[in-house]
Amino acid sequence: MSWAIENLNEQFKGIFDAHSQEPTKGLSSTQHFALGAVLVYQLTLWYRHEHGLDLRVGLKPFLKAA
């Protein structure tokens, strides 16, 4: 189970370039940034599922194109 969680965590960080310090200042701003990133990620997966696209391949280019 932890392997799957780490895999998702790394994929999420790669998509949103979150390997370094967050681009926000303060706890509230950082929480809003993280919540917004999760929302965008979930909406992207939903859209790709509805259109029969692969859920794991090409997420970053898909988000950059949108």
N, CA, C and O atoms as a Tinker XYZ file with bonds, in Angstrom:
   264  protein
     1  N      0.828000   -1.201000    0.000000    73     2
     2  CA     0.000000    0.000000    0.000000    64     1     3
     3  C      0.869000    1.260000    0.000000    63     2     4     5
     4  O      0.544000    2.216000   -0.705000    81     3
     5  N      1.953000    1.291000    0.761000    73     3     6
     6  CA     2.777000    2.490000    0.821000    64     5     7
     7  C      3.442000    2.773000   -0.522000    63     6     8     9
     8  O      3.705000    3.930000   -0.850000    81     7
     9  N      3.724000    1.697000   -1.322000    73     7    10
    10  CA     4.317000    1.916000   -2.629000    64     9    11
    11  C      3.362000    2.720000   -3.510000    63    10    12    13
    12  O      3.791000    3.637000   -4.211000    81    11
    13  N      2.087000    2.387000   -3.479000    73    11    14
    14  CA     1.092000    3.089000   -4.289000    64    13    15
    15  C      0.957000    4.543000   -3.853000    63    14    16    17
    16  O      0.809000    5.432000   -4.692000    81    15
    17  N      1.006000    4.786000   -2.565000    73    15    18
    18  CA     0.905000    6.155000   -2.061000    64    17    19
    19  C      2.124000    6.971000   -2.474000    63    18    20    21
    20  O      1.988000    8.114000   -2.911000    81    19
    21  N      3.322000    6.385000   -2.336000    73    19    22
    22  CA     4.535000    7.098000   -2.737000    64    21    23
    23  C      4.542000    7.363000   -4.231000    63    22    24    25
    24  O      4.987000    8.425000   -4.667000    81    23
    25  N      4.054000    6.415000   -5.024000    73    23    26
    26  CA     3.989000    6.591000   -6.462000    64    25    27
    27  C      3.078000    7.770000   -6.814000    63    26    28    29
    28  O      3.438000    8.593000   -7.655000    81    27
    29  N      1.912000    7.863000   -6.187000    73    27    30
    30  CA     0.987000    8.966000   -6.417000    64    29    31
    31  C      1.604000   10.288000   -5.959000    63    30    32    33
    32  O      1.495000   11.301000   -6.650000    81    31
    33  N      2.246000   10.274000   -4.800000    73    31    34
    34  CA     2.874000   11.476000   -4.259000    64    33    35
    35  C      3.928000   12.010000   -5.228000    63    34    36    37
    36  O      3.965000   13.210000   -5.502000    81    35
    37  N      4.780000   11.134000   -5.744000    73    35    38
    38  CA     5.823000   11.552000   -6.670000    64    37    39
    39  C      5.230000   12.051000   -7.981000    63    38    40    41
    40  O      5.709000   13.038000   -8.538000    81    39
    41  N      4.207000   11.392000   -8.473000    73    39    42
    42  CA     3.550000   11.822000   -9.707000    64    41    43
    43  C      2.926000   13.209000   -9.514000    63    42    44    45
    44  O      3.043000   14.073000  -10.382000    81    43
    45  N      2.273000   13.411000   -8.388000    73    43    46
    46  CA     1.639000   14.697000   -8.082000    64    45    47
    47  C      2.686000   15.811000   -8.019000    63    46    48    49
    48  O      2.492000   16.890000   -8.579000    81    47
    49  N      3.803000   15.533000   -7.327000    73    47    50
    50  CA     4.872000   16.531000   -7.226000    64    49    51
    51  C      5.466000   16.846000   -8.587000    63    50    52    53
    52  O      5.802000   17.997000   -8.866000    81    51
    53  N      5.599000   15.836000   -9.435000    73    51    54
    54  CA     6.144000   16.057000  -10.764000    64    53    55
    55  C      5.232000   16.890000  -11.643000    63    54    56    57
    56  O      5.703000   17.738000  -12.401000    81    55
    57  N      3.943000   16.658000  -11.549000    73    55    58
    58  CA     2.979000   17.397000  -12.372000    64    57    59
    59  C      2.945000   18.870000  -11.981000    63    58    60    61
    60  O      2.907000   19.742000  -12.849000    81    59
    61  N      2.960000   19.150000  -10.690000    73    59    62
    62  CA     2.817000   20.527000  -10.214000    64    61    63
    63  C      4.139000   21.156000   -9.806000    63    62    64    65
    64  O      4.149000   22.187000   -9.134000    81    63
    65  N      5.264000   20.549000  -10.206000    73    63    66
    66  CA     6.601000   21.070000   -9.893000    64    65    67
    67  C      6.731000   21.417000   -8.413000    63    66    68    69
    68  O      7.186000   22.504000   -8.057000    81    67
    69  N      6.332000   20.493000   -7.568000    73    67    70
    70  CA     6.325000   20.731000   -6.123000    64    69    71
    71  C      7.494000   20.053000   -5.416000    63    70    72    73
    72  O      7.376000   19.691000   -4.245000    81    71
    73  N      8.615000   19.877000   -6.104000    73    71    74
    74  CA     9.778000   19.251000   -5.480000    64    73    75
    75  C     10.552000   20.233000   -4.611000    63    74    76    77
    76  O     11.318000   19.813000   -3.744000    81    75
    77  N     10.371000   21.490000   -4.819000    73    75    78
    78  CA    11.088000   22.493000   -4.030000    64    77    79
    79  C     10.098000   23.230000   -3.129000    63    78    80    81
    80  O      8.980000   22.764000   -2.908000    81    79
    81  N     10.515000   24.367000   -2.621000    73    79    82
    82  CA     9.673000   25.159000   -1.733000    64    81    83
    83  C      8.438000   25.651000   -2.479000    63    82    84    85
    84  O      8.507000   25.977000   -3.664000    81    83
    85  N      7.324000   25.702000   -1.786000    73    83    86
    86  CA     6.070000   26.160000   -2.398000    64    85    87
    87  C      6.176000   27.641000   -2.766000    63    86    88    89
    88  O      6.877000   28.395000   -2.090000    81    87
    89  N      5.482000   28.067000   -3.838000    73    87    90
    90  CA     5.572000   29.449000   -4.291000    64    89    91
    91  C      4.686000   30.415000   -3.493000    63    90    92    93
    92  O      4.377000   31.510000   -3.962000    81    91
    93  N      4.290000   30.011000   -2.312000    73    91    94
    94  CA     3.411000   30.854000   -1.495000    64    93    95
    95  C      4.068000   31.166000   -0.166000    63    94    96    97
    96  O      5.032000   30.513000    0.236000    81    95
    97  N      3.537000   32.169000    0.509000    73    95    98
    98  CA     4.028000   32.534000    1.847000    64    97    99
    99  C      2.869000   32.444000    2.819000    63    98   100   101
   100  O      1.781000   32.951000    2.547000    81    99
   101  N      3.100000   31.804000    3.941000    73    99   102
   102  CA     2.068000   31.690000    4.956000    64   101   103
   103  C      1.304000   30.383000    4.837000    63   102   104   105
   104  O      1.171000   29.809000    3.757000    81   103
   105  N      0.810000   29.935000    5.974000    73   103   106
   106  CA     0.109000   28.660000    6.043000    64   105   107
   107  C     -1.164000   28.675000    5.208000    63   106   108   109
   108  O     -1.417000   27.737000    4.452000    81   107
   109  N     -1.955000   29.710000    5.333000    73   107   110
   110  CA    -3.232000   29.770000    4.618000    64   109   111
   111  C     -3.029000   29.758000    3.106000    63   110   112   113
   112  O     -3.734000   29.045000    2.392000    81   111
   113  N     -2.083000   30.532000    2.619000    73   111   114
   114  CA    -1.811000   30.568000    1.180000    64   113   115
   115  C     -1.309000   29.224000    0.675000    63   114   116   117
   116  O     -1.688000   28.787000   -0.412000    81   115
   117  N     -0.461000   28.571000    1.453000    73   115   118
   118  CA     0.048000   27.259000    1.066000    64   117   119
   119  C     -1.068000   26.231000    1.054000    63   118   120   121
   120  O     -1.108000   25.378000    0.167000    81   119
   121  N     -1.970000   26.292000    2.014000    73   119   122
   122  CA    -3.104000   25.372000    2.039000    64   121   123
   123  C     -4.006000   25.582000    0.830000    63   122   124   125
   124  O     -4.486000   24.613000    0.242000    81   123
   125  N     -4.241000   26.827000    0.455000    73   123   126
   126  CA    -5.063000   27.120000   -0.718000    64   125   127
   127  C     -4.385000   26.619000   -1.990000    63   126   128   129
   128  O     -5.052000   26.083000   -2.876000    81   127
   129  N     -3.071000   26.787000   -2.089000    73   127   130
   130  CA    -2.319000   26.300000   -3.241000    64   129   131
   131  C     -2.447000   24.782000   -3.354000    63   130   132   133
   132  O     -2.716000   24.260000   -4.436000    81   131
   133  N     -2.256000   24.077000   -2.245000    73   131   134
   134  CA    -2.339000   22.614000   -2.250000    64   133   135
   135  C     -3.753000   22.147000   -2.572000    63   134   136   137
   136  O     -3.928000   21.207000   -3.346000    81   135
   137  N     -4.754000   22.782000   -1.997000    73   135   138
   138  CA    -6.144000   22.417000   -2.262000    64   137   139
   139  C     -6.498000   22.643000   -3.737000    63   138   140   141
   140  O     -7.162000   21.812000   -4.356000    81   139
   141  N     -6.054000   23.757000   -4.285000    73   139   142
   142  CA    -6.291000   24.034000   -5.699000    64   141   143
   143  C     -5.611000   23.017000   -6.598000    63   142   144   145
   144  O     -6.184000   22.594000   -7.602000    81   143
   145  N     -4.387000   22.617000   -6.246000    73   143   146
   146  CA    -3.673000   21.617000   -7.038000    64   145   147
   147  C     -4.397000   20.273000   -7.000000    63   146   148   149
   148  O     -4.497000   19.598000   -8.024000    81   147
   149  N     -4.897000   19.882000   -5.844000    73   147   150
   150  CA    -5.637000   18.621000   -5.724000    64   149   151
   151  C     -6.919000   18.689000   -6.547000    63   150   152   153
   152  O     -7.266000   17.722000   -7.225000    81   151
   153  N     -7.618000   19.801000   -6.498000    73   151   154
   154  CA    -8.845000   19.967000   -7.274000    64   153   155
   155  C     -8.576000   19.863000   -8.773000    63   154   156   157
   156  O     -9.293000   19.163000   -9.488000    81   155
   157  N     -7.552000   20.554000   -9.244000    73   155   158
   158  CA    -7.205000   20.500000  -10.669000    64   157   159
   159  C     -6.820000   19.080000  -11.064000    63   158   160   161
   160  O     -7.211000   18.608000  -12.132000    81   159
   161  N     -6.059000   18.393000  -10.216000    73   159   162
   162  CA    -5.645000   17.014000  -10.487000    64   161   163
   163  C     -6.866000   16.100000  -10.602000    63   162   164   165
   164  O     -6.945000   15.286000  -11.522000    81   163
   165  N     -7.809000   16.230000   -9.683000    73   163   166
   166  CA    -9.000000   15.387000   -9.713000    64   165   167
   167  C     -9.873000   15.686000  -10.929000    63   166   168   169
   168  O    -10.394000   14.765000  -11.558000    81   167
   169  N    -10.036000   16.948000  -11.261000    73   167   170
   170  CA   -10.820000   17.310000  -12.446000    64   169   171
   171  C    -10.166000   16.790000  -13.724000    63   170   172   173
   172  O    -10.855000   16.358000  -14.648000    81   171
   173  N     -8.839000   16.833000  -13.771000    73   171   174
   174  CA    -8.119000   16.319000  -14.929000    64   173   175
   175  C     -8.325000   14.823000  -15.080000    63   174   176   177
   176  O     -8.586000   14.337000  -16.180000    81   175
   177  N     -8.208000   14.083000  -13.970000    73   175   178
   178  CA    -8.424000   12.643000  -14.026000    64   177   179
   179  C     -9.853000   12.321000  -14.438000    63   178   180   181
   180  O    -10.077000   11.394000  -15.216000    81   179
   181  N    -10.808000   13.061000  -13.935000    73   179   182
   182  CA   -12.212000   12.847000  -14.286000    64   181   183
   183  C    -12.435000   13.080000  -15.783000    63   182   184   185
   184  O    -13.071000   12.268000  -16.455000    81   183
   185  N    -11.906000   14.192000  -16.297000    73   183   186
   186  CA   -12.042000   14.509000  -17.717000    64   185   187
   187  C    -11.438000   13.409000  -18.580000    63   186   188   189
   188  O    -12.053000   12.953000  -19.544000    81   187
   189  N    -10.219000   12.986000  -18.220000    73   187   190
   190  CA    -9.539000   11.957000  -19.015000    64   189   191
   191  C    -10.279000   10.620000  -18.937000    63   190   192   193
   192  O    -10.325000    9.882000  -19.921000    81   191
   193  N    -10.852000   10.307000  -17.787000    73   191   194
   194  CA   -11.635000    9.079000  -17.647000    64   193   195
   195  C    -12.878000    9.134000  -18.532000    63   194   196   197
   196  O    -13.200000    8.169000  -19.224000    81   195
   197  N    -13.568000   10.263000  -18.503000    73   195   198
   198  CA   -14.792000   10.427000  -19.296000    64   197   199
   199  C    -14.532000   10.322000  -20.798000    63   198   200   201
   200  O    -15.410000    9.905000  -21.554000    81   199
   201  N    -13.325000   10.700000  -21.233000    73   199   202
   202  CA   -12.993000   10.674000  -22.653000    64   201   203
   203  C    -12.177000    9.437000  -23.033000    63   202   204   205
   204  O    -11.675000    9.356000  -24.154000    81   203
   205  N    -12.037000    8.488000  -22.131000    73   203   206
   206  CA   -11.353000    7.234000  -22.420000    64   205   207
   207  C     -9.855000    7.367000  -22.614000    63   206   208   209
   208  O     -9.244000    6.523000  -23.270000    81   207
   209  N     -9.250000    8.406000  -22.058000    73   207   210
   210  CA    -7.813000    8.612000  -22.181000    64   209   211
   211  C     -7.073000    7.917000  -21.046000    63   210   212   213
   212  O     -7.653000    7.634000  -19.997000    81   211
   213  N     -5.784000    7.644000  -21.261000    73   211   214
   214  CA    -4.965000    7.029000  -20.218000    64   213   215
   215  C     -4.850000    7.997000  -19.043000    63   214   216   217
   216  O     -4.571000    9.181000  -19.233000    81   215
   217  N     -5.063000    7.496000  -17.843000    73   215   218
   218  CA    -5.080000    8.363000  -16.661000    64   217   219
   219  C     -3.684000    8.717000  -16.155000    63   218   220   221
   220  O     -3.537000    9.676000  -15.398000    81   219
   221  N     -2.663000    7.973000  -16.550000    73   219   222
   222  CA    -1.340000    8.199000  -15.988000    64   221   223
   223  C     -0.332000    8.735000  -16.986000    63   222   224   225
   224  O      0.716000    9.239000  -16.582000    81   223
   225  N     -0.609000    8.643000  -18.248000    73   223   226
   226  CA     0.359000    9.045000  -19.270000    64   225   227
   227  C     -0.038000   10.401000  -19.842000    63   226   228   229
   228  O     -1.176000   10.592000  -20.272000    81   227
   229  N      0.898000   11.334000  -19.845000    73   227   230
   230  CA     0.667000   12.628000  -20.470000    64   229   231
   231  C     -0.114000   13.631000  -19.644000    63   230   232   233
   232  O     -0.688000   14.565000  -20.204000    81   231
   233  N     -0.154000   13.467000  -18.331000    73   231   234
   234  CA    -0.906000   14.422000  -17.498000    64   233   235
   235  C     -0.266000   15.807000  -17.498000    63   234   236   237
   236  O     -0.965000   16.812000  -17.624000    81   235
   237  N      1.053000   15.864000  -17.359000    73   235   238
   238  CA     1.714000   17.165000  -17.288000    64   237   239
   239  C      1.545000   17.953000  -18.585000    63   238   240   241
   240  O      1.164000   19.122000  -18.527000    81   239
   241  N      1.815000   17.359000  -19.767000    73   239   242
   242  CA     1.568000   18.124000  -21.008000    64   241   243
   243  C      0.097000   18.515000  -21.174000    63   242   244   245
   244  O     -0.209000   19.588000  -21.694000    81   243
   245  N     -0.815000   17.635000  -20.726000    73   243   246
   246  CA    -2.242000   17.942000  -20.811000    64   245   247
   247  C     -2.582000   19.177000  -19.985000    63   246   248   249
   248  O     -3.326000   20.045000  -20.442000    81   247
   249  N     -2.043000   19.262000  -18.773000    73   247   250
   250  CA    -2.303000   20.419000  -17.907000    64   249   251
   251  C     -1.641000   21.688000  -18.444000    63   250   252   253
   252  O     -2.212000   22.773000  -18.340000    81   251
   253  N     -0.455000   21.561000  -19.010000    73   251   254
   254  CA     0.230000   22.737000  -19.539000    64   253   255
   255  C     -0.490000   23.285000  -20.775000    63   254   256   257
   256  O     -0.437000   24.486000  -21.038000    81   255
   257  N     -1.162000   22.413000  -21.534000    73   255   258
   258  CA    -1.879000   22.832000  -22.739000    64   257   259
   259  C     -3.199000   23.511000  -22.409000    63   258   260   261
   260  O     -3.716000   24.288000  -23.212000    81   259
   261  N     -3.744000   23.226000  -21.239000    73   259   262
   262  CA    -5.067000   23.741000  -20.881000    64   261   263
   263  C     -5.054000   25.175000  -20.474000    63   262   264
   264  O     -6.101000   25.734000  -20.147000    81   263
